């Protein structure tokens, strides 16, 4: 069993409230737009981190993190990328692989809009944790927390971190 904290779009921002939830997780997953690598350095000191770079991330972040991160967590195949789209409107760059080799859990960021939905066509769960940073148009900072046990994704929680400004 793994307790996962999923966040995205920190845009160089991290605070003690985020870190409180980090400390309660087994692993932290970051879906891109990290900003300053001090964010991921801080996360890595506390918990194992899986991350991807986003469109605002510089060359240093792109050297450290991939554009796509595909891996197994317990018995769940996971694909994390920053600009992935959503069911019915996936990013054209990933559409072919999504059809031929879909994961069980597809995660992206970028939109700053929290969204969790099941993709019936590809038989997968799609998650976007919204944005937990303060930069962007979102009103409320959000993250997701869930458990992966064997081949089950369960106990999903939305974490609201308060207003952006």
WOLINWO-V531288 format. One record per pair of residues at least 12 apart in sequence whose ideal C-beta (glycine too) atoms are under 6 Angstrom apart, sorted by the first residue. I is the first residue (numbers start at 1). GAP is how many residues later the second one is. If there is no record, write none. Layout:
i=(I & I)
gap=(GAP & GAP)
This chain:
i=(1 & 2 & 2 & 2 & 2 & 3 & 3 & 3 & 4 & 4 & 4 & 5 & 5 & 5 & 5 & 5 & 6 & 6 & 6 & 7 & 7 & 7 & 7 & 8 & 8 & 8 & 9 & 9 & 9 & 9 & 9 & 10 & 10 & 10 & 10 & 10 & 11 & 11 & 11 & 11 & 12 & 12 & 13 & 13 & 14 & 14 & 17 & 18 & 22 & 22 & 25 & 27 & 28 & 28 & 28 & 29 & 30 & 31 & 31 & 31 & 31 & 32 & 32 & 32 & 32 & 32 & 33 & 33 & 34 & 34 & 37 & 37 & 50 & 51 & 52 & 52 & 52 & 52 & 52 & 52 & 53 & 54 & 68 & 73 & 74 & 74 & 75 & 75 & 76 & 76 & 76 & 76 & 77 & 77 & 78 & 78 & 79 & 79 & 80 & 81 & 82 & 82 & 83 & 84 & 86 & 87 & 87 & 102 & 102 & 103 & 104 & 105 & 106 & 106 & 107 & 108 & 112 & 112 & 112 & 114 & 114 & 115 & 125 & 129 & 129 & 130 & 132 & 134 & 138 & 140 & 141 & 141 & 142 & 143 & 145 & 145)
gap=(148 & 24 & 25 & 71 & 146 & 22 & 23 & 144 & 23 & 25 & 142 & 16 & 17 & 20 & 23 & 140 & 23 & 123 & 138 & 23 & 122 & 125 & 136 & 23 & 101 & 121 & 24 & 100 & 103 & 122 & 124 & 24 & 25 & 29 & 122 & 123 & 22 & 24 & 122 & 124 & 23 & 24 & 120 & 121 & 25 & 28 & 144 & 114 & 24 & 25 & 22 & 21 & 15 & 19 & 21 & 21 & 21 & 49 & 76 & 77 & 78 & 20 & 21 & 22 & 50 & 77 & 21 & 23 & 23 & 27 & 23 & 24 & 19 & 14 & 13 & 14 & 17 & 28 & 29 & 30 & 12 & 28 & 13 & 75 & 74 & 76 & 75 & 76 & 28 & 29 & 72 & 75 & 26 & 27 & 25 & 27 & 24 & 27 & 27 & 27 & 27 & 28 & 27 & 24 & 40 & 32 & 39 & 20 & 22 & 21 & 20 & 20 & 18 & 20 & 20 & 20 & 19 & 24 & 26 & 16 & 28 & 13 & 28 & 14 & 15 & 12 & 29 & 30 & 26 & 20 & 20 & 23 & 18 & 16 & 12 & 14)
